[in-house]
Amino acid sequence: MKAVKNFIKDESGIETIEYAIIAAIVAAVALLIYGVGWGGSVQNTLKNAAAQSTTATL
């Protein structure tokens, strides 16, 4: 029982858990975008932006 109490009080891994939750949310949004069918549209937009940025003159 003492080990469980010590584990609950220990806050050393909290940041790692927060980052894991953020990564899971980002992954879920990415899956949602590609699952709904917006993936092609997003991909085309990024390709067009990349093409325009490489052909732009300074």
PDB file of N, CA, C and O in Angstrom, chain B, residues numbered from 101:
ATOM      1  N   MET B 101       0.823  -1.192   0.000  1.00  0.00           N
ATOM      2  CA  MET B 101       0.000   0.000   0.000  1.00  0.00           C
ATOM      3  C   MET B 101       0.867   1.256   0.000  1.00  0.00           C
ATOM      4  O   MET B 101       0.521   2.252  -0.635  1.00  0.00           O
ATOM      5  N   LYS B 102       1.989   1.209   0.710  1.00  0.00           N
ATOM      6  CA  LYS B 102       2.884   2.345   0.771  1.00  0.00           C
ATOM      7  C   LYS B 102       3.472   2.647  -0.613  1.00  0.00           C
ATOM      8  O   LYS B 102       3.662   3.809  -0.972  1.00  0.00           O
ATOM      9  N   ALA B 103       3.752   1.608  -1.374  1.00  0.00           N
ATOM     10  CA  ALA B 103       4.299   1.791  -2.716  1.00  0.00           C
ATOM     11  C   ALA B 103       3.298   2.506  -3.619  1.00  0.00           C
ATOM     12  O   ALA B 103       3.689   3.346  -4.430  1.00  0.00           O
ATOM     13  N   VAL B 104       2.030   2.187  -3.490  1.00  0.00           N
ATOM     14  CA  VAL B 104       0.995   2.839  -4.289  1.00  0.00           C
ATOM     15  C   VAL B 104       0.881   4.313  -3.920  1.00  0.00           C
ATOM     16  O   VAL B 104       0.764   5.162  -4.803  1.00  0.00           O
ATOM     17  N   LYS B 105       0.914   4.624  -2.639  1.00  0.00           N
ATOM     18  CA  LYS B 105       0.844   6.018  -2.195  1.00  0.00           C
ATOM     19  C   LYS B 105       2.042   6.813  -2.707  1.00  0.00           C
ATOM     20  O   LYS B 105       1.891   7.950  -3.154  1.00  0.00           O
ATOM     21  N   ASN B 106       3.226   6.217  -2.643  1.00  0.00           N
ATOM     22  CA  ASN B 106       4.426   6.890  -3.142  1.00  0.00           C
ATOM     23  C   ASN B 106       4.345   7.128  -4.653  1.00  0.00           C
ATOM     24  O   ASN B 106       4.771   8.169  -5.153  1.00  0.00           O
ATOM     25  N   PHE B 107       3.791   6.146  -5.366  1.00  0.00           N
ATOM     26  CA  PHE B 107       3.642   6.274  -6.812  1.00  0.00           C
ATOM     27  C   PHE B 107       2.688   7.416  -7.158  1.00  0.00           C
ATOM     28  O   PHE B 107       2.949   8.179  -8.089  1.00  0.00           O
ATOM     29  N   ILE B 108       1.599   7.539  -6.427  1.00  0.00           N
ATOM     30  CA  ILE B 108       0.617   8.587  -6.681  1.00  0.00           C
ATOM     31  C   ILE B 108       1.203   9.967  -6.375  1.00  0.00           C
ATOM     32  O   ILE B 108       0.927  10.932  -7.088  1.00  0.00           O
ATOM     33  N   LYS B 109       2.003  10.059  -5.326  1.00  0.00           N
ATOM     34  CA  LYS B 109       2.601  11.343  -4.946  1.00  0.00           C
ATOM     35  C   LYS B 109       3.751  11.753  -5.868  1.00  0.00           C
ATOM     36  O   LYS B 109       4.060  12.941  -5.968  1.00  0.00           O
ATOM     37  N   ASP B 110       4.389  10.794  -6.542  1.00  0.00           N
ATOM     38  CA  ASP B 110       5.534  11.083  -7.400  1.00  0.00           C
ATOM     39  C   ASP B 110       5.076  11.820  -8.654  1.00  0.00           C
ATOM     40  O   ASP B 110       4.198  11.339  -9.370  1.00  0.00           O
ATOM     41  N   GLU B 111       5.665  12.986  -8.922  1.00  0.00           N
ATOM     42  CA  GLU B 111       5.283  13.790 -10.074  1.00  0.00           C
ATOM     43  C   GLU B 111       6.370  13.853 -11.135  1.00  0.00           C
ATOM     44  O   GLU B 111       6.309  14.709 -12.018  1.00  0.00           O
ATOM     45  N   SER B 112       7.347  12.986 -11.078  1.00  0.00           N
ATOM     46  CA  SER B 112       8.472  13.070 -12.011  1.00  0.00           C
ATOM     47  C   SER B 112       8.101  12.686 -13.435  1.00  0.00           C
ATOM     48  O   SER B 112       8.776  13.123 -14.367  1.00  0.00           O
ATOM     49  N   GLY B 113       7.080  11.906 -13.641  1.00  0.00           N
ATOM     50  CA  GLY B 113       6.705  11.483 -14.990  1.00  0.00           C
ATOM     51  C   GLY B 113       5.532  12.237 -15.574  1.00  0.00           C
ATOM     52  O   GLY B 113       5.031  11.863 -16.634  1.00  0.00           O
ATOM     53  N   ILE B 114       5.082  13.284 -14.915  1.00  0.00           N
ATOM     54  CA  ILE B 114       3.906  14.021 -15.361  1.00  0.00           C
ATOM     55  C   ILE B 114       4.133  14.665 -16.727  1.00  0.00           C
ATOM     56  O   ILE B 114       3.249  14.603 -17.582  1.00  0.00           O
ATOM     57  N   GLU B 115       5.292  15.279 -16.956  1.00  0.00           N
ATOM     58  CA  GLU B 115       5.553  15.928 -18.238  1.00  0.00           C
ATOM     59  C   GLU B 115       5.554  14.914 -19.369  1.00  0.00           C
ATOM     60  O   GLU B 115       5.061  15.206 -20.459  1.00  0.00           O
ATOM     61  N   THR B 116       6.090  13.748 -19.132  1.00  0.00           N
ATOM     62  CA  THR B 116       6.106  12.713 -20.150  1.00  0.00           C
ATOM     63  C   THR B 116       4.690  12.301 -20.514  1.00  0.00           C
ATOM     64  O   THR B 116       4.380  12.104 -21.689  1.00  0.00           O
ATOM     65  N   ILE B 117       3.847  12.172 -19.533  1.00  0.00           N
ATOM     66  CA  ILE B 117       2.453  11.804 -19.790  1.00  0.00           C
ATOM     67  C   ILE B 117       1.759  12.911 -20.574  1.00  0.00           C
ATOM     68  O   ILE B 117       0.979  12.626 -21.482  1.00  0.00           O
ATOM     69  N   GLU B 118       2.029  14.157 -20.238  1.00  0.00           N
ATOM     70  CA  GLU B 118       1.425  15.278 -20.963  1.00  0.00           C
ATOM     71  C   GLU B 118       1.851  15.258 -22.428  1.00  0.00           C
ATOM     72  O   GLU B 118       1.018  15.441 -23.315  1.00  0.00           O
ATOM     73  N   TYR B 119       3.136  15.038 -22.690  1.00  0.00           N
ATOM     74  CA  TYR B 119       3.608  14.979 -24.066  1.00  0.00           C
ATOM     75  C   TYR B 119       2.992  13.796 -24.811  1.00  0.00           C
ATOM     76  O   TYR B 119       2.676  13.910 -25.996  1.00  0.00           O
ATOM     77  N   ALA B 120       2.822  12.681 -24.140  1.00  0.00           N
ATOM     78  CA  ALA B 120       2.200  11.519 -24.774  1.00  0.00           C
ATOM     79  C   ALA B 120       0.746  11.809 -25.136  1.00  0.00           C
ATOM     80  O   ALA B 120       0.273  11.390 -26.192  1.00  0.00           O
ATOM     81  N   ILE B 121       0.042  12.519 -24.269  1.00  0.00           N
ATOM     82  CA  ILE B 121      -1.344  12.873 -24.555  1.00  0.00           C
ATOM     83  C   ILE B 121      -1.416  13.828 -25.745  1.00  0.00           C
ATOM     84  O   ILE B 121      -2.279  13.675 -26.610  1.00  0.00           O
ATOM     85  N   ILE B 122      -0.527  14.800 -25.794  1.00  0.00           N
ATOM     86  CA  ILE B 122      -0.499  15.738 -26.917  1.00  0.00           C
ATOM     87  C   ILE B 122      -0.201  14.992 -28.221  1.00  0.00           C
ATOM     88  O   ILE B 122      -0.834  15.249 -29.245  1.00  0.00           O
ATOM     89  N   ALA B 123       0.754  14.079 -28.182  1.00  0.00           N
ATOM     90  CA  ALA B 123       1.089  13.299 -29.375  1.00  0.00           C
ATOM     91  C   ALA B 123      -0.099  12.450 -29.820  1.00  0.00           C
ATOM     92  O   ALA B 123      -0.348  12.313 -31.017  1.00  0.00           O
ATOM     93  N   ALA B 124      -0.824  11.889 -28.878  1.00  0.00           N
ATOM     94  CA  ALA B 124      -2.002  11.084 -29.215  1.00  0.00           C
ATOM     95  C   ALA B 124      -3.086  11.952 -29.855  1.00  0.00           C
ATOM     96  O   ALA B 124      -3.757  11.512 -30.789  1.00  0.00           O
ATOM     97  N   ILE B 125      -3.261  13.164 -29.367  1.00  0.00           N
ATOM     98  CA  ILE B 125      -4.261  14.069 -29.952  1.00  0.00           C
ATOM     99  C   ILE B 125      -3.868  14.443 -31.379  1.00  0.00           C
ATOM    100  O   ILE B 125      -4.713  14.459 -32.274  1.00  0.00           O
ATOM    101  N   VAL B 126      -2.593  14.743 -31.589  1.00  0.00           N
ATOM    102  CA  VAL B 126      -2.116  15.084 -32.933  1.00  0.00           C
ATOM    103  C   VAL B 126      -2.313  13.898 -33.877  1.00  0.00           C
ATOM    104  O   VAL B 126      -2.752  14.076 -35.013  1.00  0.00           O
ATOM    105  N   ALA B 127      -1.993  12.705 -33.417  1.00  0.00           N
ATOM    106  CA  ALA B 127      -2.175  11.516 -34.245  1.00  0.00           C
ATOM    107  C   ALA B 127      -3.654  11.281 -34.552  1.00  0.00           C
ATOM    108  O   ALA B 127      -3.998  10.899 -35.671  1.00  0.00           O
ATOM    109  N   ALA B 128      -4.520  11.503 -33.580  1.00  0.00           N
ATOM    110  CA  ALA B 128      -5.950  11.311 -33.794  1.00  0.00           C
ATOM    111  C   ALA B 128      -6.483  12.311 -34.819  1.00  0.00           C
ATOM    112  O   ALA B 128      -7.305  11.952 -35.662  1.00  0.00           O
ATOM    113  N   VAL B 129      -6.028  13.547 -34.755  1.00  0.00           N
ATOM    114  CA  VAL B 129      -6.464  14.555 -35.727  1.00  0.00           C
ATOM    115  C   VAL B 129      -5.966  14.181 -37.121  1.00  0.00           C
ATOM    116  O   VAL B 129      -6.701  14.316 -38.099  1.00  0.00           O
ATOM    117  N   ALA B 130      -4.727  13.715 -37.215  1.00  0.00           N
ATOM    118  CA  ALA B 130      -4.189  13.306 -38.517  1.00  0.00           C
ATOM    119  C   ALA B 130      -4.988  12.145 -39.090  1.00  0.00           C
ATOM    120  O   ALA B 130      -5.299  12.136 -40.281  1.00  0.00           O
ATOM    121  N   LEU B 131      -5.322  11.173 -38.262  1.00  0.00           N
ATOM    122  CA  LEU B 131      -6.135  10.049 -38.733  1.00  0.00           C
ATOM    123  C   LEU B 131      -7.526  10.509 -39.143  1.00  0.00           C
ATOM    124  O   LEU B 131      -8.079  10.015 -40.126  1.00  0.00           O
ATOM    125  N   LEU B 132      -8.083  11.429 -38.414  1.00  0.00           N
ATOM    126  CA  LEU B 132      -9.400  11.961 -38.747  1.00  0.00           C
ATOM    127  C   LEU B 132      -9.365  12.669 -40.096  1.00  0.00           C
ATOM    128  O   LEU B 132     -10.261  12.483 -40.920  1.00  0.00           O
ATOM    129  N   ILE B 133      -8.341  13.474 -40.321  1.00  0.00           N
ATOM    130  CA  ILE B 133      -8.230  14.196 -41.596  1.00  0.00           C
ATOM    131  C   ILE B 133      -8.136  13.223 -42.762  1.00  0.00           C
ATOM    132  O   ILE B 133      -8.839  13.383 -43.760  1.00  0.00           O
ATOM    133  N   TYR B 134      -7.286  12.227 -42.648  1.00  0.00           N
ATOM    134  CA  TYR B 134      -7.117  11.286 -43.745  1.00  0.00           C
ATOM    135  C   TYR B 134      -8.278  10.296 -43.830  1.00  0.00           C
ATOM    136  O   TYR B 134      -8.595   9.817 -44.918  1.00  0.00           O
ATOM    137  N   GLY B 135      -8.907   9.987 -42.718  1.00  0.00           N
ATOM    138  CA  GLY B 135     -10.036   9.058 -42.723  1.00  0.00           C
ATOM    139  C   GLY B 135     -11.277   9.653 -43.348  1.00  0.00           C
ATOM    140  O   GLY B 135     -12.043   8.942 -43.998  1.00  0.00           O
ATOM    141  N   VAL B 136     -11.489  10.940 -43.164  1.00  0.00           N
ATOM    142  CA  VAL B 136     -12.680  11.598 -43.697  1.00  0.00           C
ATOM    143  C   VAL B 136     -12.517  11.874 -45.189  1.00  0.00           C
ATOM    144  O   VAL B 136     -13.509  12.065 -45.893  1.00  0.00           O
ATOM    145  N   GLY B 137     -11.312  11.897 -45.665  1.00  0.00           N
ATOM    146  CA  GLY B 137     -11.082  12.141 -47.078  1.00  0.00           C
ATOM    147  C   GLY B 137     -10.495  13.504 -47.369  1.00  0.00           C
ATOM    148  O   GLY B 137     -10.338  13.871 -48.533  1.00  0.00           O
ATOM    149  N   TRP B 138     -10.177  14.244 -46.360  1.00  0.00           N
ATOM    150  CA  TRP B 138      -9.569  15.546 -46.562  1.00  0.00           C
ATOM    151  C   TRP B 138      -8.086  15.423 -46.862  1.00  0.00           C
ATOM    152  O   TRP B 138      -7.438  16.410 -47.209  1.00  0.00           O
ATOM    153  N   GLY B 139      -7.556  14.243 -46.734  1.00  0.00           N
ATOM    154  CA  GLY B 139      -6.115  14.041 -46.918  1.00  0.00           C
ATOM    155  C   GLY B 139      -5.636  14.461 -48.286  1.00  0.00           C
ATOM    156  O   GLY B 139      -4.583  15.086 -48.411  1.00  0.00           O
ATOM    157  N   GLY B 140      -6.401  14.126 -49.325  1.00  0.00           N
ATOM    158  CA  GLY B 140      -6.020  14.493 -50.679  1.00  0.00           C
ATOM    159  C   GLY B 140      -6.007  15.993 -50.869  1.00  0.00           C
ATOM    160  O   GLY B 140      -5.105  16.538 -51.504  1.00  0.00           O
ATOM    161  N   SER B 141      -6.992  16.650 -50.328  1.00  0.00           N
ATOM    162  CA  SER B 141      -7.071  18.109 -50.431  1.00  0.00           C
ATOM    163  C   SER B 141      -5.904  18.774 -49.696  1.00  0.00           C
ATOM    164  O   SER B 141      -5.283  19.702 -50.214  1.00  0.00           O
ATOM    165  N   VAL B 142      -5.619  18.298 -48.507  1.00  0.00           N
ATOM    166  CA  VAL B 142      -4.507  18.854 -47.728  1.00  0.00           C
ATOM    167  C   VAL B 142      -3.191  18.603 -48.451  1.00  0.00           C
ATOM    168  O   VAL B 142      -2.332  19.483 -48.517  1.00  0.00           O
ATOM    169  N   GLN B 143      -3.038  17.404 -48.991  1.00  0.00           N
ATOM    170  CA  GLN B 143      -1.811  17.065 -49.700  1.00  0.00           C
ATOM    171  C   GLN B 143      -1.638  17.948 -50.938  1.00  0.00           C
ATOM    172  O   GLN B 143      -0.536  18.427 -51.203  1.00  0.00           O
ATOM    173  N   ASN B 144      -2.707  18.164 -51.690  1.00  0.00           N
ATOM    174  CA  ASN B 144      -2.610  19.018 -52.879  1.00  0.00           C
ATOM    175  C   ASN B 144      -2.274  20.453 -52.501  1.00  0.00           C
ATOM    176  O   ASN B 144      -1.491  21.107 -53.190  1.00  0.00           O
ATOM    177  N   THR B 145      -2.855  20.945 -51.421  1.00  0.00           N
ATOM    178  CA  THR B 145      -2.562  22.301 -50.963  1.00  0.00           C
ATOM    179  C   THR B 145      -1.092  22.440 -50.595  1.00  0.00           C
ATOM    180  O   THR B 145      -0.448  23.426 -50.956  1.00  0.00           O
ATOM    181  N   LEU B 146      -0.563  21.460 -49.881  1.00  0.00           N
ATOM    182  CA  LEU B 146       0.848  21.512 -49.489  1.00  0.00           C
ATOM    183  C   LEU B 146       1.767  21.399 -50.699  1.00  0.00           C
ATOM    184  O   LEU B 146       2.799  22.068 -50.754  1.00  0.00           O
ATOM    185  N   LYS B 147       1.405  20.559 -51.672  1.00  0.00           N
ATOM    186  CA  LYS B 147       2.220  20.433 -52.884  1.00  0.00           C
ATOM    187  C   LYS B 147       2.219  21.734 -53.672  1.00  0.00           C
ATOM    188  O   LYS B 147       3.258  22.157 -54.177  1.00  0.00           O
ATOM    189  N   ASN B 148       1.057  22.370 -53.780  1.00  0.00           N
ATOM    190  CA  ASN B 148       0.986  23.651 -54.497  1.00  0.00           C
ATOM    191  C   ASN B 148       1.804  24.723 -53.793  1.00  0.00           C
ATOM    192  O   ASN B 148       2.496  25.507 -54.443  1.00  0.00           O
ATOM    193  N   ALA B 149       1.729  24.759 -52.493  1.00  0.00           N
ATOM    194  CA  ALA B 149       2.507  25.741 -51.725  1.00  0.00           C
ATOM    195  C   ALA B 149       4.003  25.496 -51.896  1.00  0.00           C
ATOM    196  O   ALA B 149       4.779  26.441 -52.035  1.00  0.00           O
ATOM    197  N   ALA B 150       4.404  24.234 -51.886  1.00  0.00           N
ATOM    198  CA  ALA B 150       5.824  23.905 -52.068  1.00  0.00           C
ATOM    199  C   ALA B 150       6.286  24.289 -53.462  1.00  0.00           C
ATOM    200  O   ALA B 150       7.387  24.813 -53.628  1.00  0.00           O
ATOM    201  N   ALA B 151       5.456  24.033 -54.468  1.00  0.00           N
ATOM    202  CA  ALA B 151       5.829  24.371 -55.837  1.00  0.00           C
ATOM    203  C   ALA B 151       5.961  25.882 -56.001  1.00  0.00           C
ATOM    204  O   ALA B 151       6.877  26.356 -56.674  1.00  0.00           O
ATOM    205  N   GLN B 152       5.063  26.630 -55.399  1.00  0.00           N
ATOM    206  CA  GLN B 152       5.118  28.085 -55.506  1.00  0.00           C
ATOM    207  C   GLN B 152       6.329  28.645 -54.759  1.00  0.00           C
ATOM    208  O   GLN B 152       6.935  29.620 -55.201  1.00  0.00           O
ATOM    209  N   SER B 153       6.672  28.044 -53.654  1.00  0.00           N
ATOM    210  CA  SER B 153       7.811  28.577 -52.883  1.00  0.00           C
ATOM    211  C   SER B 153       9.138  28.262 -53.550  1.00  0.00           C
ATOM    212  O   SER B 153      10.098  29.013 -53.381  1.00  0.00           O
ATOM    213  N   THR B 154       9.218  27.179 -54.299  1.00  0.00           N
ATOM    214  CA  THR B 154      10.483  26.843 -54.966  1.00  0.00           C
ATOM    215  C   THR B 154      10.657  27.635 -56.249  1.00  0.00           C
ATOM    216  O   THR B 154      11.785  27.831 -56.702  1.00  0.00           O
ATOM    217  N   THR B 155       9.553  28.099 -56.849  1.00  0.00           N
ATOM    218  CA  THR B 155       9.666  28.860 -58.092  1.00  0.00           C
ATOM    219  C   THR B 155       9.671  30.368 -57.857  1.00  0.00           C
ATOM    220  O   THR B 155       9.853  31.139 -58.799  1.00  0.00           O
ATOM    221  N   ALA B 156       9.477  30.784 -56.639  1.00  0.00           N
ATOM    222  CA  ALA B 156       9.440  32.219 -56.328  1.00  0.00           C
ATOM    223  C   ALA B 156      10.851  32.800 -56.421  1.00  0.00           C
ATOM    224  O   ALA B 156      11.839  32.138 -56.103  1.00  0.00           O
ATOM    225  N   THR B 157      10.913  34.028 -56.856  1.00  0.00           N
ATOM    226  CA  THR B 157      12.204  34.706 -56.929  1.00  0.00           C
ATOM    227  C   THR B 157      12.274  35.745 -55.822  1.00  0.00           C
ATOM    228  O   THR B 157      11.268  36.340 -55.434  1.00  0.00           O
ATOM    229  N   LEU B 158      13.461  35.942 -55.336  1.00  0.00           N
ATOM    230  CA  LEU B 158      13.650  36.917 -54.257  1.00  0.00           C
ATOM    231  C   LEU B 158      14.009  38.262 -54.796  1.00  0.00           C
ATOM    232  O   LEU B 158      14.205  39.203 -54.027  1.00  0.00           O
TER     233      LEU B 158
END
